[in-house]
Amino acid sequence: MRIRLLAAVLGLLLVGISTATAQMKYKEGAVERVVLLHILPGHFEAFMDDLKANIVPIREAQKKASLIQDYQMFLNTTRSRRDEWDFGYSLVFKNIAALDGLPDKVYELRMEQYGSPSAEQKVIDKRIENVHIVSSYLPREITLR
């Protein structure tokens, strides 16, 4: 009986020790989609018009529906090459789980903006005449423990 009790106590101690050493050194936070775009020469005004008319309303609707926590837009003020990114945006999500099923959740908001998939495709076809994606990242915020 004492041997079983001793074995049980030792087992619990080992579980406690392994759990303590397995803890993460940081706490996971928000996830951010960062996209960097190159605006083609002569297309800045058209891109900005599209941004204001089509993209910002969808971002605002996503924020209102709590699909994103926030979004930002930024310009590259330190370009060193012609083909470098000019414009960037980020979408802030609460966590990785917020990305699950996101396209289906955003579909209704997109259709409210564009009216139909064919109307949306026309806007997208025009958009790719103005910009191309340089890179896209999905960094995650961490807080050290």
N, CA, C and O atoms as a GROMACS GRO file, in nm:
protein
  580
    1MET      N    1   0.081  -0.119   0.000
    1MET     CA    2   0.000   0.000   0.000
    1MET      C    3   0.086   0.126   0.000
    1MET      O    4   0.060   0.219  -0.076
    2ARG      N    5   0.188   0.129   0.085
    2ARG     CA    6   0.277   0.245   0.090
    2ARG      C    7   0.353   0.263  -0.040
    2ARG      O    8   0.379   0.376  -0.082
    3ILE      N    9   0.388   0.156  -0.104
    3ILE     CA   10   0.462   0.164  -0.230
    3ILE      C   11   0.373   0.228  -0.337
    3ILE      O   12   0.418   0.311  -0.416
    4ARG      N   13   0.247   0.189  -0.340
    4ARG     CA   14   0.153   0.247  -0.437
    4ARG      C   15   0.134   0.396  -0.410
    4ARG      O   16   0.131   0.476  -0.503
    5LEU      N   17   0.120   0.433  -0.287
    5LEU     CA   18   0.104   0.573  -0.249
    5LEU      C   19   0.227   0.653  -0.286
    5LEU      O   20   0.217   0.764  -0.339
    6LEU      N   21   0.345   0.595  -0.257
    6LEU     CA   22   0.471   0.662  -0.292
    6LEU      C   23   0.483   0.678  -0.444
    6LEU      O   24   0.525   0.783  -0.492
    7ALA      N   25   0.447   0.574  -0.518
    7ALA     CA   26   0.452   0.581  -0.665
    7ALA      C   27   0.357   0.687  -0.718
    7ALA      O   28   0.391   0.760  -0.811
    8ALA      N   29   0.237   0.697  -0.659
    8ALA     CA   30   0.140   0.798  -0.702
    8ALA      C   31   0.191   0.938  -0.675
    8ALA      O   32   0.178   1.026  -0.760
    9VAL      N   33   0.249   0.961  -0.559
    9VAL     CA   34   0.303   1.092  -0.523
    9VAL      C   35   0.417   1.130  -0.616
    9VAL      O   36   0.424   1.243  -0.664
   10LEU      N   37   0.508   1.035  -0.642
   10LEU     CA   38   0.620   1.061  -0.733
   10LEU      C   39   0.569   1.092  -0.874
   10LEU      O   40   0.622   1.180  -0.942
   11GLY      N   41   0.467   1.019  -0.917
   11GLY     CA   42   0.409   1.045  -1.049
   11GLY      C   43   0.353   1.185  -1.061
   11GLY      O   44   0.376   1.253  -1.161
   12LEU      N   45   0.281   1.229  -0.959
   12LEU     CA   46   0.226   1.366  -0.959
   12LEU      C   47   0.337   1.470  -0.957
   12LEU      O   48   0.326   1.573  -1.024
   13LEU      N   49   0.443   1.445  -0.881
   13LEU     CA   50   0.556   1.538  -0.878
   13LEU      C   51   0.621   1.549  -1.015
   13LEU      O   52   0.656   1.659  -1.059
   14LEU      N   53   0.639   1.437  -1.083
   14LEU     CA   54   0.700   1.439  -1.216
   14LEU      C   55   0.613   1.514  -1.316
   14LEU      O   56   0.664   1.588  -1.400
   15VAL      N   57   0.481   1.494  -1.307
   15VAL     CA   58   0.389   1.568  -1.396
   15VAL      C   59   0.400   1.716  -1.369
   15VAL      O   60   0.404   1.796  -1.463
   16GLY      N   61   0.405   1.756  -1.243
   16GLY     CA   62   0.418   1.898  -1.207
   16GLY      C   63   0.546   1.959  -1.258
   16GLY      O   64   0.547   2.071  -1.309
   17ILE      N   65   0.656   1.885  -1.244
   17ILE     CA   66   0.786   1.935  -1.292
   17ILE      C   67   0.786   1.949  -1.443
   17ILE      O   68   0.833   2.050  -1.495
   18SER      N   69   0.735   1.848  -1.515
   18SER     CA   70   0.736   1.855  -1.661
   18SER      C   71   0.644   1.965  -1.712
   18SER      O   72   0.674   2.029  -1.813
   19THR      N   73   0.532   1.990  -1.644
   19THR     CA   74   0.442   2.098  -1.683
   19THR      C   75   0.508   2.233  -1.663
   19THR      O   76   0.495   2.322  -1.748
   20ALA      N   77   0.578   2.249  -1.552
   20ALA     CA   78   0.644   2.377  -1.524
   20ALA      C   79   0.752   2.407  -1.627
   20ALA      O   80   0.766   2.522  -1.668
   21THR      N   81   0.828   2.308  -1.670
   21THR     CA   82   0.935   2.333  -1.766
   21THR      C   83   0.881   2.346  -1.908
   21THR      O   84   0.949   2.401  -1.995
   22ALA      N   85   0.758   2.296  -1.932
   22ALA     CA   86   0.702   2.302  -2.066
   22ALA      C   87   0.627   2.432  -2.093
   22ALA      O   88   0.584   2.455  -2.206
   23GLN      N   89   0.610   2.518  -1.994
   23GLN     CA   90   0.536   2.642  -2.015
   23GLN      C   91   0.608   2.731  -2.116
   23GLN      O   92   0.731   2.736  -2.121
   24MET      N   93   0.529   2.800  -2.194
   24MET     CA   94   0.582   2.889  -2.295
   24MET      C   95   0.648   3.010  -2.227
   24MET      O   96   0.606   3.052  -2.119
   25LYS      N   97   0.748   3.062  -2.289
   25LYS     CA   98   0.820   3.180  -2.238
   25LYS      C   99   0.749   3.310  -2.275
   25LYS      O  100   0.792   3.419  -2.238
   26TYR      N  101   0.637   3.296  -2.350
   26TYR     CA  102   0.562   3.414  -2.391
   26TYR      C  103   0.414   3.381  -2.399
   26TYR      O  104   0.374   3.264  -2.404
   27LYS      N  105   0.333   3.485  -2.398
   27LYS     CA  106   0.188   3.472  -2.413
   27LYS      C  107   0.154   3.516  -2.555
   27LYS      O  108   0.200   3.619  -2.602
   28GLU      N  109   0.072   3.437  -2.622
   28GLU     CA  110   0.033   3.470  -2.760
   28GLU      C  111  -0.076   3.575  -2.759
   28GLU      O  112  -0.166   3.574  -2.674
   29GLY      N  113  -0.067   3.667  -2.854
   29GLY     CA  114  -0.164   3.774  -2.864
   29GLY      C  115  -0.229   3.780  -3.000
   29GLY      O  116  -0.254   3.677  -3.063
   30ALA      N  117  -0.258   3.900  -3.044
   30ALA     CA  118  -0.327   3.923  -3.171
   30ALA      C  119  -0.243   3.876  -3.290
   30ALA      O  120  -0.121   3.864  -3.282
   31VAL      N  121  -0.312   3.850  -3.398
   31VAL     CA  122  -0.251   3.811  -3.524
   31VAL      C  123  -0.279   3.923  -3.623
   31VAL      O  124  -0.389   3.979  -3.626
   32GLU      N  125  -0.179   3.955  -3.703
   32GLU     CA  126  -0.194   4.068  -3.795
   32GLU      C  127  -0.156   4.024  -3.937
   32GLU      O  128  -0.048   3.971  -3.959
   33ARG      N  129  -0.247   4.045  -4.031
   33ARG     CA  130  -0.216   4.021  -4.173
   33ARG      C  131  -0.158   4.151  -4.225
   33ARG      O  132  -0.225   4.254  -4.223
   34VAL      N  133  -0.033   4.147  -4.272
   34VAL     CA  134   0.033   4.264  -4.328
   34VAL      C  135   0.058   4.238  -4.476
   34VAL      O  136   0.118   4.137  -4.513
   35VAL      N  137   0.010   4.328  -4.561
   35VAL     CA  138   0.024   4.314  -4.706
   35VAL      C  139   0.092   4.440  -4.759
   35VAL      O  140   0.051   4.552  -4.729
   36LEU      N  141   0.196   4.419  -4.839
   36LEU     CA  142   0.270   4.530  -4.899
   36LEU      C  143   0.246   4.528  -5.050
   36LEU      O  144   0.261   4.424  -5.115
   37LEU      N  145   0.209   4.643  -5.105
   37LEU     CA  146   0.171   4.655  -5.245
   37LEU      C  147   0.262   4.752  -5.319
   37LEU      O  148   0.309   4.851  -5.263
   38HIS      N  149   0.285   4.722  -5.445
   38HIS     CA  150   0.354   4.816  -5.534
   38HIS      C  151   0.248   4.877  -5.625
   38HIS      O  152   0.180   4.806  -5.699
   39ILE      N  153   0.235   5.009  -5.620
   39ILE     CA  154   0.140   5.079  -5.706
   39ILE      C  155   0.211   5.106  -5.838
   39ILE      O  156   0.319   5.165  -5.841
   40LEU      N  157   0.151   5.062  -5.945
   40LEU     CA  158   0.212   5.078  -6.076
   40LEU      C  159   0.219   5.226  -6.113
   40LEU      O  160   0.131   5.303  -6.076
   41PRO      N  161   0.323   5.266  -6.187
   41PRO     CA  162   0.340   5.407  -6.224
   41PRO      C  163   0.214   5.462  -6.292
   41PRO      O  164   0.158   5.400  -6.383
   42GLY      N  165   0.172   5.579  -6.247
   42GLY     CA  166   0.056   5.646  -6.305
   42GLY      C  167  -0.078   5.596  -6.253
   42GLY      O  168  -0.182   5.641  -6.300
   43HIS      N  169  -0.078   5.504  -6.157
   43HIS     CA  170  -0.203   5.445  -6.109
   43HIS      C  171  -0.235   5.480  -5.963
   43HIS      O  172  -0.326   5.422  -5.905
   44PHE      N  173  -0.161   5.572  -5.905
   44PHE     CA  174  -0.181   5.607  -5.764
   44PHE      C  175  -0.323   5.658  -5.738
   44PHE      O  176  -0.389   5.612  -5.646
   45GLU      N  177  -0.369   5.754  -5.818
   45GLU     CA  178  -0.502   5.812  -5.797
   45GLU      C  179  -0.612   5.708  -5.813
   45GLU      O  180  -0.706   5.704  -5.734
   46ALA      N  181  -0.601   5.623  -5.914
   46ALA     CA  182  -0.701   5.518  -5.936
   46ALA      C  183  -0.704   5.420  -5.819
   46ALA      O  184  -0.810   5.377  -5.775
   47PHE      N  185  -0.585   5.387  -5.769
   47PHE     CA  186  -0.578   5.296  -5.654
   47PHE      C  187  -0.642   5.361  -5.531
   47PHE      O  188  -0.720   5.296  -5.461
   48MET      N  189  -0.610   5.486  -5.504
   48MET     CA  190  -0.666   5.554  -5.388
   48MET      C  191  -0.818   5.569  -5.399
   48MET      O  192  -0.888   5.557  -5.299
   49ASP      N  193  -0.868   5.595  -5.520
   49ASP     CA  194  -1.014   5.603  -5.540
   49ASP      C  195  -1.080   5.469  -5.510
   49ASP      O  196  -1.184   5.464  -5.444
   50ASP      N  197  -1.020   5.360  -5.557
   50ASP     CA  198  -1.072   5.226  -5.531
   50ASP      C  199  -1.067   5.195  -5.382
   50ASP      O  200  -1.161   5.139  -5.326
   51LEU      N  201  -0.958   5.232  -5.320
   51LEU     CA  202  -0.940   5.209  -5.176
   51LEU      C  203  -1.054   5.275  -5.097
   51LEU      O  204  -1.117   5.213  -5.012
   52LYS      N  205  -1.077   5.402  -5.128
   52LYS     CA  206  -1.180   5.478  -5.056
   52LYS      C  207  -1.321   5.427  -5.086
   52LYS      O  208  -1.404   5.417  -4.996
   53ALA      N  209  -1.346   5.395  -5.212
   53ALA     CA  210  -1.482   5.356  -5.252
   53ALA      C  211  -1.517   5.212  -5.216
   53ALA      O  212  -1.632   5.183  -5.187
   54ASN      N  213  -1.419   5.122  -5.219
   54ASN     CA  214  -1.450   4.981  -5.206
   54ASN      C  215  -1.388   4.910  -5.086
   54ASN      O  216  -1.455   4.833  -5.018
   55ILE      N  217  -1.262   4.936  -5.060
   55ILE     CA  218  -1.192   4.859  -4.957
   55ILE      C  219  -1.222   4.911  -4.817
   55ILE      O  220  -1.252   4.832  -4.727
   56VAL      N  221  -1.215   5.041  -4.797
   56VAL     CA  222  -1.240   5.097  -4.663
   56VAL      C  223  -1.381   5.062  -4.613
   56VAL      O  224  -1.395   5.026  -4.496
   57PRO      N  225  -1.486   5.072  -4.695
   57PRO     CA  226  -1.618   5.034  -4.644
   57PRO      C  227  -1.625   4.888  -4.598
   57PRO      O  228  -1.693   4.857  -4.500
   58ILE      N  229  -1.555   4.799  -4.667
   58ILE     CA  230  -1.555   4.658  -4.625
   58ILE      C  231  -1.477   4.642  -4.495
   58ILE      O  232  -1.520   4.568  -4.406
   59ARG      N  233  -1.365   4.710  -4.482
   59ARG     CA  234  -1.288   4.704  -4.357
   59ARG      C  235  -1.369   4.757  -4.239
   59ARG      O  236  -1.367   4.699  -4.130
   60GLU      N  237  -1.440   4.865  -4.261
   60GLU     CA  238  -1.524   4.921  -4.155
   60GLU      C  239  -1.636   4.824  -4.118
   60GLU      O  240  -1.670   4.809  -4.000
   61ALA      N  241  -1.695   4.758  -4.217
   61ALA     CA  242  -1.800   4.659  -4.190
   61ALA      C  243  -1.742   4.539  -4.116
   61ALA      O  244  -1.808   4.485  -4.026
   62GLN      N  245  -1.622   4.496  -4.151
   62GLN     CA  246  -1.557   4.387  -4.080
   62GLN      C  247  -1.533   4.424  -3.933
   62GLN      O  248  -1.554   4.344  -3.842
   63LYS      N  249  -1.490   4.546  -3.913
   63LYS     CA  250  -1.464   4.593  -3.776
   63LYS      C  251  -1.595   4.599  -3.696
   63LYS      O  252  -1.600   4.555  -3.581
   64LYS      N  253  -1.700   4.652  -3.757
   64LYS     CA  254  -1.830   4.662  -3.691
   64LYS      C  255  -1.885   4.523  -3.657
   64LYS      O  256  -1.950   4.506  -3.554
   65ALA      N  257  -1.858   4.425  -3.743
   65ALA     CA  258  -1.905   4.287  -3.720
   65ALA      C  259  -1.810   4.208  -3.630
   65ALA      O  260  -1.831   4.089  -3.606
   66SER      N  261  -1.706   4.274  -3.580
   66SER     CA  262  -1.606   4.212  -3.492
   66SER      C  263  -1.529   4.098  -3.560
   66SER      O  264  -1.482   4.006  -3.493
   67LEU      N  265  -1.517   4.104  -3.691
   67LEU     CA  266  -1.435   4.006  -3.763
   67LEU      C  267  -1.289   4.045  -3.758
   67LEU      O  268  -1.201   3.959  -3.765
   68ILE      N  269  -1.263   4.176  -3.745
   68ILE     CA  270  -1.127   4.225  -3.723
   68ILE      C  271  -1.132   4.320  -3.604
   68ILE      O  272  -1.236   4.381  -3.575
   69GLN      N  273  -1.019   4.333  -3.537
   69GLN     CA  274  -1.013   4.428  -3.426
   69GLN      C  275  -0.985   4.568  -3.478
   69GLN      O  276  -1.036   4.667  -3.426
   70ASP      N  277  -0.902   4.575  -3.583
   70ASP     CA  278  -0.865   4.705  -3.638
   70ASP      C  279  -0.798   4.683  -3.773
   70ASP      O  280  -0.772   4.569  -3.814
   71TYR      N  281  -0.772   4.791  -3.841
   71TYR     CA  282  -0.695   4.787  -3.966
   71TYR      C  283  -0.615   4.917  -3.976
   71TYR      O  284  -0.654   5.020  -3.920
   72GLN      N  285  -0.504   4.910  -4.047
   72GLN     CA  286  -0.421   5.028  -4.071
   72GLN      C  287  -0.378   5.030  -4.217
   72GLN      O  288  -0.374   4.927  -4.285
   73MET      N  289  -0.348   5.149  -4.264
   73MET     CA  290  -0.293   5.168  -4.398
   73MET      C  291  -0.170   5.257  -4.383
   73MET      O  292  -0.168   5.347  -4.299
   74PHE      N  293  -0.068   5.232  -4.465
   74PHE     CA  294   0.055   5.309  -4.452
   74PHE      C  295   0.126   5.319  -4.586
   74PHE      O  296   0.113   5.232  -4.672
   75LEU      N  297   0.203   5.427  -4.600
   75LEU     CA  298   0.285   5.451  -4.719
   75LEU      C  299   0.431   5.428  -4.685
   75LEU      O  300   0.475   5.456  -4.573
   76ASN      N  301   0.506   5.379  -4.780
   76ASN     CA  302   0.650   5.361  -4.764
   76ASN      C  303   0.718   5.494  -4.794
   76ASN      O  304   0.714   5.542  -4.907
   77THR      N  305   0.779   5.552  -4.695
   77THR     CA  306   0.845   5.682  -4.713
   77THR      C  307   0.996   5.669  -4.733
   77THR      O  308   1.066   5.769  -4.743
   78THR      N  309   1.046   5.546  -4.739
   78THR     CA  310   1.191   5.524  -4.752
   78THR      C  311   1.224   5.428  -4.866
   78THR      O  312   1.312   5.343  -4.851
   79ARG      N  313   1.156   5.441  -4.976
   79ARG     CA  314   1.183   5.351  -5.089
   79ARG      C  315   1.326   5.366  -5.138
   79ARG      O  316   1.378   5.478  -5.150
   80SER      N  317   1.389   5.253  -5.165
   80SER     CA  318   1.525   5.256  -5.217
   80SER      C  319   1.533   5.202  -5.359
   80SER      O  320   1.635   5.218  -5.426
   81ARG      N  321   1.425   5.138  -5.405
   81ARG     CA  322   1.420   5.084  -5.542
   81ARG      C  323   1.285   5.119  -5.605
   81ARG      O  324   1.187   5.141  -5.534
   82ARG      N  325   1.282   5.123  -5.734
   82ARG     CA  326   1.158   5.155  -5.806
   82ARG      C  327   1.048   5.054  -5.784
   82ARG      O  328   0.931   5.090  -5.773
   83ASP      N  329   1.086   4.925  -5.778
   83ASP     CA  330   0.985   4.819  -5.769
   83ASP      C  331   0.952   4.779  -5.625
   83ASP      O  332   0.884   4.679  -5.602
   84GLU      N  333   0.998   4.858  -5.530
   84GLU     CA  334   0.971   4.831  -5.389
   84GLU      C  335   0.825   4.864  -5.358
   84GLU      O  336   0.757   4.930  -5.437
   85TRP      N  337   0.777   4.820  -5.244
   85TRP     CA  338   0.638   4.847  -5.207
   85TRP      C  339   0.617   4.995  -5.181
   85TRP      O  340   0.706   5.066  -5.134
   86ASP      N  341   0.495   5.040  -5.213
   86ASP     CA  342   0.457   5.181  -5.196
   86ASP      C  343   0.353   5.197  -5.085
   86ASP      O  344   0.355   5.294  -5.010
   87PHE      N  345   0.265   5.101  -5.078
   87PHE     CA  346   0.150   5.110  -4.989
   87PHE      C  347   0.134   4.978  -4.915
   87PHE      O  348   0.157   4.871  -4.972
   88GLY      N  349   0.097   4.985  -4.789
   88GLY     CA  350   0.074   4.864  -4.711
   88GLY      C  351  -0.052   4.878  -4.629
   88GLY      O  352  -0.099   4.988  -4.599
   89TYR      N  353  -0.104   4.764  -4.592
   89TYR     CA  354  -0.217   4.765  -4.500
   89TYR      C  355  -0.205   4.645  -4.407
   89TYR      O  356  -0.138   4.546  -4.438
   90SER      N  357  -0.270   4.656  -4.294
   90SER     CA  358  -0.273   4.544  -4.201
   90SER      C  359  -0.414   4.528  -4.145
   90SER      O  360  -0.488   4.624  -4.129
   91LEU      N  361  -0.447   4.404  -4.117
   91LEU     CA  362  -0.573   4.369  -4.053
   91LEU      C  363  -0.538   4.300  -3.923
   91LEU      O  364  -0.460   4.205  -3.922
   92VAL      N  365  -0.595   4.345  -3.813
   92VAL     CA  366  -0.563   4.288  -3.682
   92VAL      C  367  -0.677   4.198  -3.638
   92VAL      O  368  -0.792   4.239  -3.628
   93PHE      N  369  -0.641   4.070  -3.611
   93PHE     CA  370  -0.736   3.970  -3.565
   93PHE      C  371  -0.706   3.936  -3.420
   93PHE      O  372  -0.591   3.942  -3.376
   94LYS      N  373  -0.809   3.900  -3.345
   94LYS     CA  374  -0.792   3.869  -3.204
   94LYS      C  375  -0.691   3.755  -3.183
   94LYS      O  376  -0.608   3.761  -3.092
   95ASN      N  377  -0.699   3.653  -3.267
   95ASN     CA  378  -0.611   3.536  -3.256
   95ASN      C  379  -0.620   3.455  -3.385
   95ASN      O  380  -0.691   3.493  -3.478
   96ILE      N  381  -0.548   3.345  -3.391
   96ILE     CA  382  -0.549   3.259  -3.511
   96ILE      C  383  -0.690   3.204  -3.537
   96ILE      O  384  -0.731   3.192  -3.652
   97ALA      N  385  -0.762   3.171  -3.432
   97ALA     CA  386  -0.896   3.115  -3.448
   97ALA      C  387  -0.989   3.210  -3.522
   97ALA      O  388  -1.084   3.166  -3.587
   98ALA      N  389  -0.964   3.340  -3.513
   98ALA     CA  390  -1.047   3.438  -3.582
   98ALA      C  391  -1.038   3.423  -3.734
   98ALA      O  392  -1.124   3.475  -3.806
   99LEU      N  393  -0.936   3.354  -3.784
   99LEU     CA  394  -0.921   3.334  -3.927
   99LEU      C  395  -1.002   3.216  -3.978
   99LEU      O  396  -1.027   3.204  -4.098
  100ASP      N  397  -1.046   3.128  -3.887
  100ASP     CA  398  -1.124   3.010  -3.927
  100ASP      C  399  -1.256   3.053  -3.989
  100ASP      O  400  -1.335   3.123  -3.926
  101GLY      N  401  -1.280   3.011  -4.111
  101GLY     CA  402  -1.405   3.042  -4.179
  101GLY      C  403  -1.422   3.187  -4.219
  101GLY      O  404  -1.532   3.229  -4.255
  102LEU      N  405  -1.315   3.264  -4.214
  102LEU     CA  406  -1.325   3.408  -4.242
  102LEU      C  407  -1.380   3.439  -4.382
  102LEU      O  408  -1.464   3.528  -4.394
  103PRO      N  409  -1.336   3.370  -4.487
  103PRO     CA  410  -1.392   3.403  -4.620
  103PRO      C  411  -1.545   3.394  -4.626
  103PRO      O  412  -1.610   3.477  -4.688
  104ASP      N  413  -1.601   3.291  -4.561
  104ASP     CA  414  -1.747   3.278  -4.560
  104ASP      C  415  -1.812   3.390  -4.480
  104ASP      O  416  -1.918   3.439  -4.518
  105LYS      N  417  -1.748   3.431  -4.372
  105LYS     CA  418  -1.803   3.537  -4.287
  105LYS      C  419  -1.798   3.673  -4.358
  105LYS      O  420  -1.886   3.756  -4.336
  106VAL      N  421  -1.698   3.695  -4.441
  106VAL     CA  422  -1.681   3.823  -4.509
  106VAL      C  423  -1.762   3.829  -4.639
  106VAL      O  424  -1.787   3.937  -4.692
  107TYR      N  425  -1.802   3.714  -4.690
  107TYR     CA  426  -1.871   3.709  -4.819
  107TYR      C  427  -1.994   3.800  -4.821
  107TYR      O  428  -2.012   3.877  -4.915
  108GLU      N  429  -2.076   3.791  -4.719
  108GLU     CA  430  -2.198   3.874  -4.715
  108GLU      C  431  -2.163   4.023  -4.716
  108GLU      O  432  -2.230   4.102  -4.783
  109LEU      N  433  -2.060   4.061  -4.642
  109LEU     CA  434  -2.018   4.202  -4.640
  109LEU      C  435  -1.970   4.246  -4.778
  109LEU      O  436  -1.999   4.358  -4.822
  110ARG      N  437  -1.898   4.159  -4.846
  110ARG     CA  438  -1.850   4.192  -4.981
  110ARG      C  439  -1.967   4.207  -5.078
  110ARG      O  440  -1.968   4.298  -5.162
  111MET      N  441  -2.066   4.119  -5.066
  111MET     CA  442  -2.181   4.127  -5.157
  111MET      C  443  -2.264   4.252  -5.128
  111MET      O  444  -2.324   4.309  -5.220
  112GLU      N  445  -2.270   4.294  -5.002
  112GLU     CA  446  -2.338   4.421  -4.971
  112GLU      C  447  -2.266   4.537  -5.039
  112GLU      O  448  -2.331   4.632  -5.083
  113GLN      N  449  -2.134   4.530  -5.046
  113GLN     CA  450  -2.055   4.636  -5.108
  113GLN      C  451  -2.066   4.633  -5.261
  113GLN      O  452  -2.087   4.736  -5.324
  114TYR      N  453  -2.051   4.513  -5.320
  114TYR     CA  454  -2.042   4.503  -5.466
  114TYR      C  455  -2.173   4.466  -5.535
  114TYR      O  456  -2.190   4.496  -5.653
  115GLY      N  457  -2.263   4.403  -5.465
  115GLY     CA  458  -2.391   4.366  -5.524
  115GLY      C  459  -2.397   4.224  -5.576
  115GLY      O  460  -2.497   4.155  -5.556
  116SER      N  461  -2.290   4.178  -5.642
  116SER     CA  462  -2.289   4.043  -5.697
  116SER      C  463  -2.144   3.998  -5.718
  116SER      O  464  -2.054   4.082  -5.725
  117PRO      N  465  -2.122   3.869  -5.729
  117PRO     CA  466  -1.985   3.820  -5.754
  117PRO      C  467  -1.927   3.875  -5.886
  117PRO      O  468  -1.807   3.903  -5.893
  118SER      N  469  -2.009   3.890  -5.988
  118SER     CA  470  -1.957   3.941  -6.117
  118SER      C  471  -1.918   4.088  -6.106
  118SER      O  472  -1.818   4.130  -6.164
  119ALA      N  473  -1.996   4.166  -6.031
  119ALA     CA  474  -1.962   4.308  -6.011
  119ALA      C  475  -1.833   4.319  -5.930
  119ALA      O  476  -1.748   4.403  -5.958
  120GLU      N  477  -1.819   4.233  -5.829
  120GLU     CA  478  -1.696   4.232  -5.750
  120GLU      C  479  -1.576   4.196  -5.838
  120GLU      O  480  -1.469   4.257  -5.826
  121GLN      N  481  -1.592   4.098  -5.924
  121GLN     CA  482  -1.482   4.054  -6.010
  121GLN      C  483  -1.437   4.166  -6.104
  121GLN      O  484  -1.318   4.178  -6.132
  122LYS      N  485  -1.529   4.247  -6.152
  122LYS     CA  486  -1.494   4.360  -6.238
  122LYS      C  487  -1.406   4.460  -6.163
  122LYS      O  488  -1.309   4.512  -6.218
  123VAL      N  489  -1.440   4.486  -6.036
  123VAL     CA  490  -1.361   4.579  -5.954
  123VAL      C  491  -1.222   4.519  -5.929
  123VAL      O  492  -1.122   4.590  -5.937
  124ILE      N  493  -1.217   4.390  -5.899
  124ILE     CA  494  -1.088   4.324  -5.874
  124ILE      C  495  -1.002   4.325  -6.000
  124ILE      O  496  -0.882   4.351  -5.993
  125ASP      N  497  -1.064   4.297  -6.117
  125ASP     CA  498  -0.988   4.300  -6.244
  125ASP      C  499  -0.928   4.438  -6.267
  125ASP      O  500  -0.814   4.448  -6.314
  126LYS      N  501  -1.003   4.543  -6.235
  126LYS     CA  502  -0.953   4.680  -6.250
  126LYS      C  503  -0.842   4.707  -6.147
  126LYS      O  504  -0.743   4.774  -6.177
  127ARG      N  505  -0.861   4.655  -6.025
  127ARG     CA  506  -0.764   4.677  -5.917
  127ARG      C  507  -0.627   4.621  -5.954
  127ARG      O  508  -0.525   4.684  -5.926
  128ILE      N  509  -0.622   4.505  -6.015
  128ILE     CA  510  -0.492   4.444  -6.047
  128ILE      C  511  -0.421   4.517  -6.162
  128ILE      O  512  -0.305   4.489  -6.190
  129GLU      N  513  -0.491   4.609  -6.227
  129GLU     CA  514  -0.425   4.696  -6.323
  129GLU      C  515  -0.348   4.807  -6.253
  129GLU      O  516  -0.261   4.870  -6.312
  130ASN      N  517  -0.382   4.831  -6.126
  130ASN     CA  518  -0.321   4.941  -6.050
  130ASN      C  519  -0.207   4.899  -5.959
  130ASN      O  520  -0.112   4.975  -5.940
  131VAL      N  521  -0.215   4.779  -5.903
  131VAL     CA  522  -0.117   4.736  -5.802
  131VAL      C  523  -0.083   4.588  -5.820
  131VAL      O  524  -0.156   4.512  -5.883
  132HIS      N  525   0.030   4.550  -5.761
  132HIS     CA  526   0.057   4.407  -5.743
  132HIS      C  527   0.114   4.386  -5.603
  132HIS      O  528   0.177   4.475  -5.546
  133ILE      N  529   0.092   4.267  -5.551
  133ILE     CA  530   0.136   4.234  -5.416
  133ILE      C  531   0.286   4.207  -5.417
  133ILE      O  532   0.335   4.125  -5.495
  134VAL      N  533   0.357   4.275  -5.329
  134VAL     CA  534   0.501   4.252  -5.312
  134VAL      C  535   0.522   4.140  -5.210
  134VAL      O  536   0.602   4.049  -5.233
  135SER      N  537   0.450   4.147  -5.099
  135SER     CA  538   0.462   4.042  -4.997
  135SER      C  539   0.342   4.047  -4.903
  135SER      O  540   0.269   4.146  -4.896
  136SER      N  541   0.325   3.937  -4.831
  136SER     CA  542   0.217   3.925  -4.736
  136SER      C  543   0.268   3.844  -4.618
  136SER      O  544   0.333   3.740  -4.636
  137TYR      N  545   0.241   3.891  -4.497
  137TYR     CA  546   0.290   3.827  -4.375
  137TYR      C  547   0.176   3.805  -4.278
  137TYR      O  548   0.072   3.872  -4.286
  138LEU      N  549   0.196   3.711  -4.186
  138LEU     CA  550   0.099   3.686  -4.080
  138LEU      C  551   0.172   3.677  -3.946
  138LEU      O  552   0.181   3.569  -3.888
  139PRO      N  553   0.224   3.791  -3.896
  139PRO     CA  554   0.294   3.788  -3.767
  139PRO      C  555   0.195   3.780  -3.651
  139PRO      O  556   0.079   3.820  -3.662
  140ARG      N  557   0.246   3.729  -3.540
  140ARG     CA  558   0.165   3.718  -3.419
  140ARG      C  559   0.231   3.795  -3.306
  140ARG      O  560   0.352   3.782  -3.284
  141GLU      N  561   0.154   3.875  -3.237
  141GLU     CA  562   0.204   3.950  -3.122
  141GLU      C  563   0.232   3.854  -3.008
  141GLU      O  564   0.156   3.761  -2.984
  142ILE      N  565   0.342   3.876  -2.937
  142ILE     CA  566   0.370   3.799  -2.817
  142ILE      C  567   0.408   3.895  -2.703
  142ILE      O  568   0.458   4.005  -2.726
  143THR      N  569   0.384   3.848  -2.582
  143THR     CA  570   0.423   3.920  -2.462
  143THR      C  571   0.509   3.824  -2.381
  143THR      O  572   0.466   3.714  -2.347
  144LEU      N  573   0.632   3.866  -2.351
  144LEU     CA  574   0.720   3.780  -2.273
  144LEU      C  575   0.667   3.762  -2.132
  144LEU      O  576   0.613   3.855  -2.071
  145ARG      N  577   0.683   3.643  -2.083
  145ARG     CA  578   0.637   3.614  -1.945
  145ARG      C  579   0.750   3.637  -1.847
  145ARG      O  580   0.732   3.619  -1.727
   0.00000   0.00000   0.00000
